[in-house]
Amino acid sequence: MPVFSTTSALPRQELALAIIEGEGAVENLIGEKILPPFPINKRTAHLIKATLANSQALRVIDDAKFIHQPGTKFERMVATFGDDTMTVDLRGQEIVVPNETSLDYAQFLDVEAFYAGRFGQTSALTKEKLIAAQVFNTSNFGSATNSGVAYTAANVNKVDGTGMNPIQDIIAAIRRVKAKGERPDTVAMSGPVWERVRTCWNTLQFVRGIFVGIVEVNEKNFAGALADFGIKEVLIGDSYYNNAADQATPSLSQVWSNAYIWVGKSGKASAGAETSTGINVPQLAGVGANIYWEDYEKGGKVASSDLSMQFAGGNYVESYPDLSIDSMIVRVKMSNRPYLGNTRGGDLIATQYS
């Protein structure tokens, strides 16, 4: 007779692999391409603000009063420099890793290092969500202009030209930003909106008319089709975050809303003084930056830490022992705030997505 295995006691390989849900999901981040990281060496920084109105930018002197006669005074202008302050927000979270738990998994998983990596994911998503909340915000950029046609599934494939027309919507937004004295170079939208934008009939007709022979529209050729209008980059925000309570069934939400498309001049910070323009401090152009306190890690890092990781943009992960509970504490620290110094540099299109 055959030998049967006891189903309740089958030989097994212990912890042959680890299944990590969400691994690699934090990749489609675009926030710091719109508001780039900008370090300050104190929690609060004071800055010079040369506004279009007060610094007398983009002026012409074609009126009769500027015509000068020999021996008479020249017409004089009055200008003022403003100022502003920017202050970072300090955020953080900790998790307790009991030494017993570390020993349980010692041959298979470094629990402390695992959560250091998880906190790196947390800080990246947090920055992205904070930036998205400021960019897709009518309080900053004014009322959004409705798209010519709603971005609905029914309006994607209308071959008679009456469907959604993102190219025309974006060109109109570019004109609105130019009319405010800025030169837009970036378009940003969510993943679901992009899926309709790239596949709609009017987009395909426009892009294929410029790049003959292309099969599909992608970010590169879409930006190329808008290059003559000054657009250099098309950004697709396609990340999700879990907003469920701890240990509850995950509930994922998009970081970037489907409600808007942003068209504007992304932030650009100079590395140092630009004396050729008379500016002796770093200059911030475009809509703004994601400011962070570059010395925060030096001031708060625990001396007894045996694990520390630094992530771009002023985010730090560190660990320290709590001997009273025989555990290691893993902590993430953030010191940033999205700063919009020039809201004239952007415009919102209301997609009417449904």
Buried (B, 14 or more C-beta within 10 A) or exposed (E): EEEEEEEEEEEEEEEEEEEEEEEEBBEBBBBBBBBBBBBBEEBEBEBEEBBBEEBEEEEEEEEEEEEEEEEEEEEEEEEEEEEEEBBBBBBBEBBEBBBEBBEEBEEEBBBBBBBBBBBBBBBBBBBBBBBBBBBBBEEBBBEBBEBBBBBBEEBBEBEEEEBBBBBBBBBBBBEBBBEBEBEBBBBBBBBBBBBBBBEBBBBBEBBBEEEEEBEEBBBEBBBBBBEEBBBEBBBBBBBBBBEEEEEEEEEEEBBBBBBBBBBBBBBEBEEEEEEEEEEEEBBBBBBBBBBBBBBBBEEBBEEEBEBBBEBEBBBBBBBBBEEEEEBBBBBBBBBBBBBBBBBBBBBBBBBBBE
